[in-house]
């Protein structure tokens, strides 16, 4: 029998470490297996493997430095799958900028148990924007 609390603690420790690395320019924590998928915070999507690792490295290179934390919203686990939803709250300095700015994301990740090791197979992250009307949200798609 799997202990959800233990699995979630392990996954959230990993999420925090990967997040800290990311906002300081290191995307290595987000390398996904060939069948993995990512819906990234800067738009678009990618399948796992070398293509995703390369894309993630190019995006992460745009962060000069950052500080932040991860707040668990919810999650669960079975013998073979686990999922977590959380908020990444950060203050970052992007390449070409001097001032810190807010970089908050809402995130869903799915993990697969592969021989006792939890492997990230899906990540969906997008900006945690303030609530807005449906019309204002639809206007974002026109950009």
N, C-alpha and C positions, 0 to 999 in steps of 0.2 A: 504494500500500500504506500502511496506517495503522500508526503506531508506538504500540502500547499504552502504553508508558511515558510518552510525551509527552502523550497524551490523559488518562491517569490523573493525571498531575501537574497538568494544567490543571483537571480536575474537582475534585481534592482542594484546590487553592488556592481554588477557588470555594466548596467545602463549608466550608472554614475561615472564609472571609470571611462567608458567609451565617450560619454558626453564631455567630460573634462578634456580628454585628448582631442576630440573634434573641435571644440571652441578654441583650441590652441594649435590648430593646423594639422592634426594627425587623424586621418580617416581609417587607419588600419583596423580598428575595431568593427567597422561596418563592411568588411569583406564578406560576401555571401556565397553560399554554394551555387553551383550552376542552375539549380532549380529554384533559387531564391528570387524574391522580387523586392523592389524598393520604389516607393512613391515619395520622392524627396521634397523637402521644404522649399526648394527653389523651383519646383515644377517638374513636369514630365514624369517618366517612369523608366525603369530599366530592369532587365533580368539579371540574375546573379553572375558569378564568375568574373573573369578578367575585365569585361566591359564595365561592370558595376564598380569594381575596385578602382579602375582608372578614373571613371567619372567622379567617384567620391573623393579621390585624392585631389582632383582639379578644383572641386568646390571647397574642400577643407583648406586648401592652400590660400584661400581668400581671407582666412581669419588670422589676424596678427596675434591676438591674445584674448582671453576671456576668463570669466569666473561665473560659476553658476551651480545649480543643484537640480535634482530630479525629485518630483513629488508623485508618489504612487497614487493613482485614482482607483484602480481595480485590477484584478488579475486572477488567474486560476491555472491549475495544472492537472494533467492526467499522467498516465504512465509514459505516454509518447509525445504529448503536445502540451505547451504552456503558452499563455498569452498575458500580456500586461498592457495597461493603458496608463499613461503618465503625462505630466507636464514638465518640460525642460524650461527652467527660468534662468536667463543668463544676462550678463552685461558683457558686451564684446567690443573689440576694436577691429574693424574690417580693414583689409589692405587699402591703402590710399587715403585712409582717414586717421585723424588724431583723437577724436572724441569717442568715448564709450557710447554704446547705444543698446537698447533693449533688443534681445533676441529670444523670444519665448515661443516654444512650440508645443503643440498637442501631438501626442505620439501613441501609436498602437504598434506593438511588436508581437510576432508569433515565433515560437521556438519549437524545435523538434529534438527529442531525446535521441541521440545517436551514440549508442554504446556507453551510456551513463554521462555523456557530455551534452549540454544544452546548446544547440546550434541555431543561431538566428536565421530564419528562413523568410521573414517578411518584416519590413519596416515601412510604416506610413507616418510621415511627419509633415505638419504644415503649420504656418504661423498661427499662434493663438491670438486672434484678433478680437477686439472688443465687439460685443453684440451690435448688430446693425439690422436694418430692414432687409427684407427679401430683395427689394429693388436695388439697394446699395450693394448687396452681396452679388446679385446678378451682373452689376456693372463691372465687377472685378474680372469677369470672363471676357469683357470687351477690351481689356488692356493688351 
